[in-house]
Amino acid sequence: MAALVSRRLFLLLPRSLCSPRCGYRGEAPSDSGRDLLEIPLPPWQPRPQEPPARKRARLLYESRKRGMLENCLLLSFFAKENLNQMSEKQLDLYDRLINEPSNDWDIYYWATEAKPAPEVFENEVMEMLREFTKNKNREKRLRQPDLEYLVETPH
């Protein structure tokens, strides 16, 4: 009975709402690419005057807010474990690594060693990230770490 009612409702809808040609792609053929909008990203800029505490906070935020879940998890745990021990040089290398490439999949493939990283990213921070990615301690990394570790407990 419910199927009959839903079919009748479907038949009452205007044809413009039912057209298979409608959708987010509009009227463009599926392979034309005319409907794609490429938004250029501003080039990565080093921030030499940024205080280390502010840089760590920014990098922590940027590690947690990625374009894909895999990197959100990977980089947020990596940042939690490593940012506070990194030197200023390492912070700069990490900043460039997570902010210069325009495709998050590239970072993921380099970290998991599915693809070789470009020479400019082959450095000590990439080695740290690759080692961390191996998860030798078999930690559960199913959701981002809580931020409570950032707040100092009052004495």
C-alpha positions in Angstrom: 0.0 0.0 0.0 2.8 2.4 0.9 4.5 1.7 -2.4 1.4 2.6 -4.3 1.0 5.8 -2.4 4.6 6.9 -3.0 4.3 6.0 -6.7 1.2 8.2 -7.0 3.0 11.1 -5.2 6.0 10.7 -7.6 3.7 10.8 -10.6 2.2 14.1 -9.3 5.6 15.8 -9.1 6.4 18.3 -12.0 8.6 16.7 -14.6 11.2 19.4 -14.1 11.9 17.9 -10.6 12.1 14.4 -12.0 14.4 15.0 -15.0 17.5 12.8 -14.9 19.4 15.6 -16.6 19.0 17.9 -13.5 21.4 17.8 -10.7 24.5 19.6 -9.5 26.1 19.3 -12.9 23.3 21.2 -14.6 23.0 20.7 -18.4 26.8 20.1 -19.0 27.7 16.7 -20.3 29.3 14.5 -17.7 32.7 14.6 -19.3 33.0 18.2 -20.4 34.5 19.6 -17.2 32.8 23.0 -18.0 31.0 22.9 -14.6 34.2 22.5 -12.6 35.4 25.5 -10.7 39.1 25.5 -9.8 39.7 27.9 -7.0 43.4 28.8 -6.9 45.0 28.6 -3.5 47.3 31.3 -2.3 50.9 30.2 -2.3 52.4 29.1 1.0 54.3 31.8 2.7 56.8 31.2 5.6 56.0 33.2 8.7 59.4 34.0 10.3 58.0 36.6 12.7 55.4 34.3 14.2 56.1 33.4 17.8 56.6 29.6 18.4 53.7 29.3 20.8 51.3 30.8 18.2 52.8 28.7 15.4 52.3 25.5 17.5 48.6 26.5 18.1 48.0 27.3 14.5 49.7 24.1 13.3 47.6 22.1 15.8 44.4 23.6 14.4 45.5 23.1 10.8 46.5 19.5 11.6 43.0 18.9 12.9 41.0 20.7 10.2 42.0 19.0 6.9 40.1 18.3 3.8 39.8 14.5 4.4 39.2 12.4 7.5 42.3 10.2 7.0 44.6 13.3 7.3 42.5 14.8 10.1 43.2 11.6 12.2 46.8 11.1 11.1 48.0 14.7 11.4 46.0 15.5 14.6 47.6 12.6 16.5 51.0 13.4 15.0 50.7 17.0 16.1 49.6 16.0 19.6 52.6 13.8 20.0 55.3 15.9 18.3 54.5 19.6 18.1 55.6 20.5 21.6 59.0 18.8 21.1 59.7 20.3 17.6 62.4 22.9 17.1 61.6 26.1 15.2 63.2 24.6 12.1 61.0 21.5 12.4 57.9 23.6 12.9 58.7 25.5 9.7 59.2 22.2 7.8 55.9 20.8 9.2 54.1 24.1 8.3 55.3 23.9 4.7 54.4 20.2 4.5 50.8 20.6 5.6 50.2 23.9 3.9 52.0 24.0 0.6 50.6 21.0 -1.3 47.1 21.8 -2.6 46.0 18.2 -2.5 45.6 16.4 0.9 45.8 13.1 -0.8 49.4 13.8 -1.7 50.3 14.3 1.9 48.6 11.0 2.8 50.3 9.1 0.1 53.7 10.5 1.1 53.2 9.7 4.8 52.0 6.1 4.0 54.8 5.7 1.5 52.3 4.8 -1.3 54.1 7.5 -3.4 57.5 9.1 -3.1 57.5 12.6 -1.8 59.0 15.5 -3.8 62.6 16.3 -2.9 61.5 19.5 -1.2 59.5 17.5 1.4 62.1 14.8 2.0 63.3 16.0 5.4 63.4 15.0 9.1 59.7 15.9 9.6 58.6 13.7 6.8 60.7 10.9 8.3 59.0 11.5 11.7 55.6 11.5 10.1 56.3 8.3 8.2 57.5 6.6 11.3 54.5 7.8 13.2 52.2 6.5 10.4 53.5 3.0 10.9 51.8 2.9 14.3 54.1 0.4 15.8 52.4 0.6 19.2 49.1 -0.3 17.5 47.2 2.7 19.0 43.6 3.1 18.2 43.3 6.2 16.1 39.6 6.2 15.3 38.8 9.8 16.3 40.8 12.9 16.8 42.4 13.3 20.2 40.6 15.5 22.8 42.0 19.0 23.3 42.2 18.7 27.1 45.9 18.0 26.9 46.4 21.7 25.8 44.9 23.1 29.0 47.3 23.3 31.9 45.8 22.0 35.2 45.9 24.7 38.0 48.2 23.9 40.9 
